[in-house]
């Protein structure tokens, strides 16, 4: 998938890392102002990511796949989905910061690994796990 297909603006790695670091600093400052660091350890943040992801998924529960995009046509639902997506991202960014993970670098490495595991010639148009791509 190209960046255009993903709706991602083209940016350099250092620019993306800078944007991530800026957001992480804001997130950490928000928690620090409230003295929440005592609660925001890796275990609790990982659990919070999962909880918020569940809340995001709840908007699509029992909706047929072909109807899922239309869920976002309702303005109220769209706002709720945006907020849940932001909650997931905020907690994930904080988790990475607390754990000392360079999220930008980790994403770059994972994209490179996925490009190797899912070569376009074998994976294009196929929803198959990487270890089964070479099977008929």
C-alpha positions as CSV (number, residue, x, y, z in Angstrom):
1,X,0.0,0.0,0.0
2,X,1.3,3.4,-0.9
3,X,1.3,6.3,1.5
4,X,-1.3,7.9,-0.8
5,X,-3.6,4.8,-0.4
6,X,-3.2,5.1,3.4
7,X,-4.0,8.8,3.4
8,X,-0.6,9.5,5.0
9,X,1.2,12.7,4.1
10,X,4.7,12.2,2.9
11,X,7.3,13.1,5.5
12,X,10.9,12.4,6.4
13,X,11.7,10.0,9.2
14,X,13.2,12.8,11.3
15,X,10.1,14.9,10.8
16,X,7.9,12.1,11.9
17,X,10.1,11.3,14.9
18,X,10.0,15.0,15.8
19,X,6.2,15.1,15.6
20,X,5.9,11.9,17.7
21,X,8.3,13.4,20.3
22,X,6.3,16.6,20.4
23,X,3.1,14.7,21.0
24,X,4.7,12.5,23.6
25,X,6.0,15.5,25.5
26,X,2.5,17.0,25.6
27,X,1.0,13.7,26.7
28,X,3.6,13.2,29.5
29,X,3.1,16.9,30.6
30,X,-0.6,16.3,30.8
31,X,-0.1,13.2,33.0
32,X,2.5,15.0,35.1
33,X,0.3,18.0,35.8
34,X,-2.2,15.6,37.3
35,X,0.4,13.5,39.1
36,X,-0.8,10.4,37.2
37,X,2.7,9.0,36.6
38,X,2.2,6.8,39.7
39,X,-0.6,5.0,37.8
40,X,0.9,5.1,34.3
41,X,3.4,2.1,34.4
42,X,3.9,-0.2,31.4
43,X,1.3,-2.8,32.7
44,X,-1.5,-0.3,33.3
45,X,-0.8,1.6,30.1
46,X,-0.8,-1.6,28.0
47,X,-4.1,-2.5,29.6
48,X,-5.5,0.9,29.0
49,X,-4.5,0.7,25.3
50,X,-6.5,-2.6,25.1
51,X,-9.5,-1.1,26.9
52,X,-9.6,2.0,24.6
53,X,-9.2,-0.2,21.5
54,X,-12.2,-2.2,22.7
55,X,-14.2,1.0,23.0
56,X,-13.2,1.9,19.5
57,X,-14.2,-1.5,18.2
58,X,-17.6,-1.2,20.0
59,X,-18.7,1.3,17.4
60,X,-18.4,-1.3,14.7
61,X,-19.7,-4.3,16.6
62,X,-22.5,-6.2,14.7
63,X,-22.0,-4.0,11.7
64,X,-21.4,-5.9,8.4
65,X,-18.0,-5.3,6.9
66,X,-19.4,-3.7,3.8
67,X,-21.3,-1.2,6.0
68,X,-18.5,-0.3,8.4
69,X,-17.4,2.8,6.5
70,X,-20.9,4.1,6.6
71,X,-20.9,4.1,10.4
72,X,-18.7,7.2,10.1
73,X,-21.3,9.1,8.0
74,X,-23.2,9.9,11.3
75,X,-21.5,13.1,12.7
76,X,-21.9,12.1,16.3
77,X,-20.6,8.6,15.8
78,X,-17.7,10.0,13.8
79,X,-16.7,12.3,16.6
80,X,-17.0,9.4,19.1
81,X,-14.8,7.2,16.9
82,X,-12.2,10.0,16.5
83,X,-12.1,10.4,20.2
84,X,-11.6,6.7,20.8
85,X,-8.9,6.5,18.2
86,X,-7.2,9.5,19.8
87,X,-7.4,7.7,23.2
88,X,-5.7,4.6,21.8
89,X,-3.0,6.7,20.2
90,X,-2.4,8.9,23.3
91,X,-2.0,5.8,25.5
92,X,0.2,4.0,23.0
93,X,2.4,7.1,22.7
94,X,2.7,7.4,26.5
95,X,3.4,3.6,26.8
96,X,6.2,4.0,24.3
97,X,7.6,7.0,26.1
98,X,7.4,5.3,29.6
99,X,9.1,2.2,28.2
100,X,11.9,4.1,26.4
101,X,10.7,2.9,23.0
102,X,11.5,5.2,20.0
103,X,8.1,4.7,18.4
104,X,9.1,6.4,15.1
105,X,12.1,4.1,14.7
106,X,10.1,1.1,15.8
107,X,7.4,1.8,13.2
108,X,10.1,2.3,10.5
109,X,11.7,-1.1,11.4
110,X,8.3,-2.8,11.5
111,X,7.3,-1.4,8.1
112,X,10.6,-2.6,6.6
113,X,10.1,-6.0,8.2
114,X,6.6,-6.2,6.9
115,X,7.8,-5.3,3.4
116,X,10.1,-8.3,3.5
117,X,7.4,-10.6,4.9
118,X,4.7,-9.4,2.5
119,X,6.4,-8.8,-0.9
120,X,4.0,-7.0,-3.3
121,X,4.3,-9.8,-5.8
122,X,3.0,-12.4,-3.3
123,X,0.7,-10.3,-1.1
124,X,-1.0,-7.9,-3.4
125,X,-4.8,-8.3,-3.1
126,X,-4.5,-11.3,-0.7
127,X,-5.4,-11.4,3.0
128,X,-3.0,-14.2,3.9
129,X,-0.6,-14.4,6.8
130,X,3.1,-14.1,5.7
131,X,4.0,-17.7,6.5
132,X,1.3,-18.9,4.0
133,X,2.0,-16.5,1.1
134,X,4.1,-19.0,-0.8
135,X,1.4,-21.7,-0.6
136,X,-0.9,-21.9,-3.7
